[in-house]
Amino acid sequence: MKIYLISLGAGLIVGIVYSLLNVRSPAPPVIALVGLLGILVGEQLIPFAKTLLAQEPAAVSWINQIKPHMFGHLPKGGEQGEVAHRAATDIEARS
């Protein structure tokens, strides 16, 4: 969750800088973002309906299917150092 808040804060800072410089943002209009949200939610309706028709608990579908797809997997602490170490090792192996 922390990474999302950092991302939001960075976006707010960039937005303020754009406003101070009187520059228009290259971001898509809000209507396009709402449409993308609709696509993301719509993709999950059929799997969710199948879960309900199979009389499985809705929580199972939410935890295993919908939540990971809609919100992505949250980063875990400590992985960044391991990824950086693997990248450095790969670079050294190539040289």
JOLIN-V38011 format. One line per field, one symbol per residue. burial: b if it has 16 or more other ideal C-beta (glycine too) atoms within 10 Angstrom, else e. Layout:
burial = ???
This chain:
burial = eeeeeeeeeeeeeeeeeeeeeeeeeeeeeeeeeeeeeeeeeeebeeebeebeeeeeeeeebeeeebeeeeeeeeeeeeeeeeeeeeeeeeeeeee
